[in-house]
Amino acid sequence: MSTRRDPGGAPRIGTDRDDEDADALIALGEAAEIAGWDFSWLEGRATEERPPWGYARRLAARLATAEASLDLQTGGGEVLAEATAFPRLAVATESWPPNAAAATRLLHPRGVAVVEVPDDARLPFADDAFDLVTSRHPTTPPWHEIARVLRPGGTYFAQHVGPASAFDLIELFLGPQPAGRRARHPDDETAAARAAGLEVVDLRTARLRIEILDVAAVVYLLRMVVWWVPDFSVERYRDDLRRLHRRILHEGPFVAHSTRHLIEARRA
């Protein structure tokens, strides 16, 4: 016999209903609506430490003084919309149609044009079009395109996901991923930015604590951040999810770590 908690949080003795409780939480995470890049559904189910530099605040300050801005891979536009002022010309791109639609609804009333563009496509903008290009968590920064659309003296200012981010959780499902641990390394991104003709003038890194309180949060995260476990489905990984549920019941929150870096690069 062991002490555990039901999905509502009350302690309970026994193990006969662990899988039923897990399945109820799994179903909850599977049914949750996913729209834009808003993780508010996870409130009370998971927490993530924030980077110390305050990206949204710094972004807002730069937008307030820019002449023409471009936000790449804006998601649902939630972070960009936190700014209180935008330049006369303000554009955002997004590749996933549901996110592009959500960003349009949020940003168009603020005077920001949203353009649907595949992440790996040439940007549909003229050379030297923007003095500020920004992005929060781009899939892969298109360095040569960033350099092309920036004006001389213009700035790329962004927060990127770093190497091996959330691999504590990812490797729980996929097993060891040694080749993937180097991806997104800030040293490699700095070299790529320089190769595209940009000067990196600031680079800051952070390793941040994630606590996951139930498997509903895991299912939601793996549905939202689809590149973490690309073949994820509830039926494929139900046994793993049940095991993780039991682990959380007996050991407490599952702890993982994300990595982030703040990068500022300037075109000469």
Buried (B, 14 or more C-beta within 10 A) or exposed (E): EEEBBBBEEEEBEEEEEBBEBBBBBBEBBEEBEBEBBBBEBBEEBBBBBEBEBEBBEBBBBBBEEBEBBBBBBBBBBBBBBEBEEBBEBBBBBBBBEEBBBBBBEBBEEBEBEBBBBEBEEEBEBEEBBBBBBBBBBBBEBBBBBBBBBBBEEBBBBBBBBBBBBBBBBBBBBBEEEEEBBEBBBBEEBBEBBEEBBBEBEEBBBBEBEBBBBBBBBBBBBBBBBEEBBEEBEBEEBBEBBBBBBBEBBEEEBBEBBBBBBBBBBBBE
